Amino acid sequence: MYAHGLLAPMTALIGWSLVMLIWLGCTRLPAMRRLGIRPETGKFAGATNAVMPDRPRQVADNYNHLMEQPTLFFAICIVLQWLGQGEHPINIGFAWGYVALRIAHSLVQATFNHVPTRFALFALSSLLLLGLTLHAALGMAHH
């Protein structure tokens, strides 16, 4: 669990993002075909949302979410690795917790999309991201 420090949870979240990208393609493209939506209709973000069924929209929204806050996760993990704190048990636990919560968030959003559950998972993952950030700040203060 500690051999690769924070590189392992980062790789896992990247892998999960690619799973969601495949899921996106497997839901959105068939829906577009069924609805007769031509690819150029999607020239601008959200242009097809009004006619797109819920499931493909939910999967697409989640993929977009994985391109947002997790970028901060990747950055802080790199900072912690660089500070030599990549194998610290707290950082490992927070990072794997963040990944698990983001995967759970994806599964909720892409399936039954219960907003209070999604929000709780997002809030908890954000607290873990905050913990990683505070730990990095403390690490920099001691260097």
LOKE-794419 format. One record per residue (C-alpha): residue in one letter; x, y, z; chain. Coordinates in nm, 3 decimals. Layout:
+---+---------+---------+---------+---+
| r |       x |       y |       z | c |
+---+---------+---------+---------+---+
| A |       X |       Y |       Z | A |
...
+---+---------+---------+---------+---+
***
This chain:
+---+---------+---------+---------+---+
| r |       x |       y |       z | c |
+---+---------+---------+---------+---+
| M |   0.000 |   0.000 |   0.000 | A |
| Y |   0.289 |   0.238 |   0.070 | A |
| A |   0.540 |   0.119 |  -0.191 | A |
| H |   0.446 |   0.381 |  -0.448 | A |
| G |   0.328 |   0.649 |  -0.210 | A |
| L |   0.064 |   0.876 |  -0.352 | A |
| L |   0.133 |   0.766 |  -0.708 | A |
| A |  -0.091 |   0.461 |  -0.660 | A |
| P |  -0.410 |   0.650 |  -0.561 | A |
| M |  -0.341 |   0.907 |  -0.832 | A |
| T |  -0.312 |   0.630 |  -1.090 | A |
| A |  -0.628 |   0.466 |  -0.958 | A |
| L |  -0.829 |   0.789 |  -0.997 | A |
| I |  -0.694 |   0.841 |  -1.347 | A |
| G |  -0.794 |   0.483 |  -1.427 | A |
| W |  -1.141 |   0.545 |  -1.287 | A |
| S |  -1.172 |   0.862 |  -1.496 | A |
| L |  -1.098 |   0.653 |  -1.805 | A |
| V |  -1.364 |   0.401 |  -1.699 | A |
| M |  -1.612 |   0.689 |  -1.682 | A |
| L |  -1.496 |   0.811 |  -2.025 | A |
| I |  -1.575 |   0.468 |  -2.171 | A |
| W |  -1.910 |   0.465 |  -1.988 | A |
| L |  -1.977 |   0.811 |  -2.135 | A |
| G |  -1.912 |   0.686 |  -2.487 | A |
| C |  -2.126 |   0.378 |  -2.432 | A |
| T |  -2.426 |   0.584 |  -2.316 | A |
| R |  -2.406 |   0.914 |  -2.503 | A |
| L |  -2.324 |   0.794 |  -2.854 | A |
| P |  -2.610 |   0.538 |  -2.872 | A |
| A |  -2.851 |   0.800 |  -2.730 | A |
| M |  -2.741 |   1.047 |  -2.995 | A |
| R |  -2.798 |   0.784 |  -3.266 | A |
| R |  -3.144 |   0.697 |  -3.129 | A |
| L |  -3.243 |   1.062 |  -3.117 | A |
| G |  -3.094 |   1.143 |  -3.457 | A |
| I |  -2.858 |   1.401 |  -3.309 | A |
| R |  -2.572 |   1.477 |  -3.545 | A |
| P |  -2.225 |   1.512 |  -3.388 | A |
| E |  -2.190 |   1.877 |  -3.495 | A |
| T |  -2.494 |   1.958 |  -3.280 | A |
| G |  -2.264 |   1.912 |  -2.981 | A |
| K |  -2.028 |   2.184 |  -3.104 | A |
| F |  -2.091 |   2.383 |  -2.786 | A |
| A |  -2.099 |   2.237 |  -2.434 | A |
| G |  -2.449 |   2.159 |  -2.321 | A |
| A |  -2.606 |   2.209 |  -2.664 | A |
| T |  -2.766 |   1.864 |  -2.662 | A |
| N |  -2.862 |   1.857 |  -2.293 | A |
| A |  -3.223 |   1.961 |  -2.350 | A |
| V |  -3.297 |   1.650 |  -2.557 | A |
| M |  -3.049 |   1.403 |  -2.407 | A |
| P |  -3.194 |   1.137 |  -2.174 | A |
| D |  -3.100 |   1.157 |  -1.805 | A |
| R |  -2.852 |   0.865 |  -1.789 | A |
| P |  -2.617 |   0.990 |  -2.064 | A |
| R |  -2.633 |   1.342 |  -1.914 | A |
| Q |  -2.554 |   1.209 |  -1.566 | A |
| V |  -2.254 |   1.011 |  -1.692 | A |
| A |  -2.130 |   1.310 |  -1.894 | A |
| D |  -2.173 |   1.543 |  -1.597 | A |
| N |  -1.978 |   1.304 |  -1.377 | A |
| Y |  -1.695 |   1.272 |  -1.626 | A |
| N |  -1.676 |   1.652 |  -1.632 | A |
| H |  -1.671 |   1.657 |  -1.250 | A |
| L |  -1.375 |   1.418 |  -1.257 | A |
| M |  -1.190 |   1.676 |  -1.466 | A |
| E |  -1.251 |   1.950 |  -1.210 | A |
| Q |  -1.171 |   1.910 |  -0.837 | A |
| P |  -0.955 |   1.599 |  -0.883 | A |
| T |  -0.701 |   1.818 |  -1.063 | A |
| L |  -0.636 |   1.974 |  -0.721 | A |
| F |  -0.600 |   1.623 |  -0.577 | A |
| F |  -0.336 |   1.535 |  -0.836 | A |
| A |  -0.149 |   1.859 |  -0.772 | A |
| I |  -0.142 |   1.823 |  -0.393 | A |
| C |  -0.037 |   1.458 |  -0.420 | A |
| I |   0.257 |   1.565 |  -0.638 | A |
| V |   0.347 |   1.834 |  -0.384 | A |
| L |   0.335 |   1.581 |  -0.099 | A |
| Q |   0.543 |   1.331 |  -0.300 | A |
| W |   0.798 |   1.603 |  -0.372 | A |
| L |   0.811 |   1.696 |  -0.002 | A |
| G |   0.893 |   1.334 |   0.080 | A |
| Q |   0.555 |   1.278 |   0.245 | A |
| G |   0.414 |   1.044 |  -0.018 | A |
| E |   0.440 |   0.741 |   0.210 | A |
| H |   0.308 |   0.908 |   0.526 | A |
| P |   0.019 |   0.694 |   0.658 | A |
| I |  -0.216 |   0.993 |   0.698 | A |
| N |  -0.155 |   1.105 |   0.340 | A |
| I |  -0.198 |   0.752 |   0.207 | A |
| G |  -0.523 |   0.711 |   0.401 | A |
| F |  -0.660 |   1.049 |   0.294 | A |
| A |  -0.565 |   0.989 |  -0.069 | A |
| W |  -0.720 |   0.642 |  -0.090 | A |
| G |  -1.025 |   0.774 |   0.096 | A |
| Y |  -1.054 |   1.056 |  -0.158 | A |
| V |  -1.036 |   0.808 |  -0.446 | A |
| A |  -1.296 |   0.577 |  -0.287 | A |
| L |  -1.535 |   0.866 |  -0.224 | A |
| R |  -1.494 |   0.999 |  -0.579 | A |
| I |  -1.567 |   0.654 |  -0.721 | A |
| A |  -1.875 |   0.630 |  -0.498 | A |
| H |  -1.977 |   0.980 |  -0.611 | A |
| S |  -1.945 |   0.868 |  -0.974 | A |
| L |  -2.156 |   0.559 |  -0.919 | A |
| V |  -2.427 |   0.758 |  -0.744 | A |
| Q |  -2.435 |   1.033 |  -1.007 | A |
| A |  -2.425 |   0.797 |  -1.305 | A |
| T |  -2.701 |   0.570 |  -1.173 | A |
| F |  -2.974 |   0.686 |  -0.934 | A |
| N |  -2.834 |   1.042 |  -0.897 | A |
| H |  -2.962 |   1.118 |  -0.547 | A |
| V |  -2.834 |   1.472 |  -0.491 | A |
| P |  -2.810 |   1.465 |  -0.108 | A |
| T |  -2.602 |   1.145 |  -0.129 | A |
| R |  -2.384 |   1.295 |  -0.401 | A |
| F |  -2.335 |   1.610 |  -0.196 | A |
| A |  -2.237 |   1.412 |   0.115 | A |
| L |  -1.978 |   1.215 |  -0.083 | A |
| F |  -1.847 |   1.534 |  -0.242 | A |
| A |  -1.827 |   1.711 |   0.094 | A |
| L |  -1.642 |   1.420 |   0.259 | A |
| S |  -1.397 |   1.393 |  -0.030 | A |
| S |  -1.341 |   1.769 |  -0.011 | A |
| L |  -1.255 |   1.736 |   0.359 | A |
| L |  -0.993 |   1.474 |   0.273 | A |
| L |  -0.853 |   1.704 |   0.005 | A |
| L |  -0.839 |   1.980 |   0.265 | A |
| G |  -0.655 |   1.743 |   0.500 | A |
| L |  -0.397 |   1.662 |   0.231 | A |
| T |  -0.352 |   2.033 |   0.162 | A |
| L |  -0.307 |   2.120 |   0.529 | A |
| H |  -0.058 |   1.837 |   0.567 | A |
| A |   0.139 |   1.971 |   0.270 | A |
| A |   0.136 |   2.322 |   0.419 | A |
| L |   0.263 |   2.186 |   0.751 | A |
| G |   0.529 |   1.990 |   0.566 | A |
| M |   0.648 |   2.304 |   0.388 | A |
| A |   0.655 |   2.496 |   0.715 | A |
| H |   0.893 |   2.237 |   0.861 | A |
| H |   1.133 |   2.236 |   0.566 | A |
+---+---------+---------+---------+---+
***
